[in-house]
Amino acid sequence: MASSRKTIYLDNAATTFPKPPGVLEEMIEVYSNLGVSPGRGSYDLSMEAEERVMDIRRQVCQFFGGSDPERVIFSYNATDALNTLIQGLIRPDFRVVSSRLEHNSVLRPLHYFSQQGIIRLDLIPFGSEGFIDPMAVSEAIRPDTSFVILTHASNVLGTVQPVERIGEICRERGVPLLLDVTQTAGRLPIRMEEWGVSAVAFTGHKSLLGPTGIGGLVLSPRLDVEATRFGGTGRDSLSLDHTRVYPQRLEAGTINVAGIFGLSAGLRCTSSRGMENIYSKEIGLARRLHHGLNSIKGVRVYPAILNDAPWVPIMLCNMEGMDPEDLASILDGDFGIAARAGLHCAPLVHEDLGTSPKGGVRFSLGPFNTDEDIDQVLEAMDTISGSK
Amino acid sequence: MERTAPTAAVRQELGERVRLIAGREITFDGEGFFWDPHQWSEEAAAALAEEAGLKDVGEAHWTILQFLREYYFQNGRSPLNRQIKEGTGISLMEMEALFPGGIKYGARRLAGLPNPRNCI
């Protein structure tokens, strides 16, 4: 049974919680009326469901600044989308550029292919403030580089990478840039075509405020991705060859219709609340938290300095002489504050920060955090620090 | 219900090793957690505590260790953070200070329960 005590939830980089009022209700209502297999049958309900799903592809495409709604591919989450993308692009003897800021959803598939001797992998470092230098990307691109894949914002540090400049470089060099927008979608505007990005991979359950189990890809018409999973698509059923037509090329089997409706409701909620309003409230609170943590004795915060650099409300901290898992347990058990300890599935970030192997405690804010939450976190951290 | 025993491959990956503690052979994982909570004894806990720098295992320590074990055997899992506080009347912050190594690597390890391997 779920706990009835009030929790200050600061693990929004993992998933936003709770979901805004109305999102789940709308998902259930639409699914109750249209929860059939979209586009698979010639009966009206199936056609209507397909039409609704196509409308949502348009909504997603517009949201990310894509150009072709048929190249919006639904997946289970960002990891699933990234695997579809990476595995669908990899060919023997390819060279791939990525970075040490990445989440395991990018690192592990690339590491696997690298270990198998299929690709050569160039991982570029990040600077002391948590940013990738676009010139380092430029220098890493070689004649045989097939694509560059980067996170838009670090899930450990929250630092937003200079993707517009990197996009320009990739465009000049004729190398596709693929972007993992897991931590920025719903927080910052994303204009993939304008930025020269060939694909974005997103998840629906973080700042897009939808349910878990839904994510996707938006592909530029410049990029072709081969299918790596095969099956029923509702098209060309007579042929044993999997269709090459998007989006079904990359969507084998029945899609997560309920999740897609929930994603749509979340997107609408983000737009109606105003992404800029949500972001400016979250970032204001995060800056206050960052400043407060920095002034507590024995607490080390990453990134150490914020300046005016682009940032989403995610930060890491450690307390001198205390295991991060214990710090998170104390915050939870004694103060009702839910924050995530460990490596956050980004081992190389921690390696470079010097926080490996135990990592740190990550605070990530969401649309429902308040000034009082920040006061209580700072008070708790101050009390814990004072006990040492 | 107790959790399923790990396979040989998992045990190898997690660095299984056998040590002689308080006159008995005990199997630990690479982080020093008991593989089998039934191998625990008060003597073993006291010996491991001393090894960690805790010479006198006092009443508060035993209250915590006993609560962790009782809860585990009754529920098949370790207690939640708030349940530890409610069940022992001792805050997590105090507990962290009581055990060398803190809550996870001190109290939970000395209680002889399997490693609470959260996804980190």
Contacts between the chains, C-beta under 8 A, distances in Angstrom:
chain1	res1	chain2	res2	distance
A	3	B	82	7.1
A	5	B	82	7.1
A	322	B	96	6.9
A	322	B	102	6.7
A	323	B	101	7.8
A	323	B	102	5.0
A	323	B	103	7.6
A	323	B	104	6.2
A	323	B	105	6.4
A	325	B	103	7.5
A	325	B	104	5.1
A	325	B	118	7.2
A	325	B	120	7.5
A	326	B	92	7.8
A	326	B	96	5.1
A	326	B	102	4.2
A	326	B	103	4.5
A	326	B	104	6.0
A	329	B	81	5.0
A	329	B	92	5.4
A	329	B	96	7.9
A	329	B	103	5.3
A	329	B	104	7.4
A	330	B	91	7.8
A	330	B	92	4.4
A	330	B	93	5.0
A	330	B	96	6.1
A	330	B	103	7.6
A	332	B	81	4.5
A	332	B	82	7.3
A	332	B	92	7.9
A	333	B	80	7.8
A	333	B	81	3.1
A	333	B	82	5.2
A	333	B	84	6.2
A	333	B	85	5.0
A	333	B	91	7.5
A	333	B	92	4.0
A	334	B	85	6.6
A	334	B	91	5.0
A	334	B	92	5.0
A	334	B	93	5.5
A	336	B	82	8.0
A	341	B	118	7.7
A	341	B	120	6.8
A	342	B	118	6.7
A	342	B	119	7.3
A	342	B	120	2.6
A	343	B	120	4.9
A	344	B	120	7.8
A	345	B	119	7.7
A	358	B	120	7.9
A	359	B	120	5.9
A	383	B	93	7.6
A	384	B	93	6.1
A	387	B	93	5.4
A	387	B	97	6.5
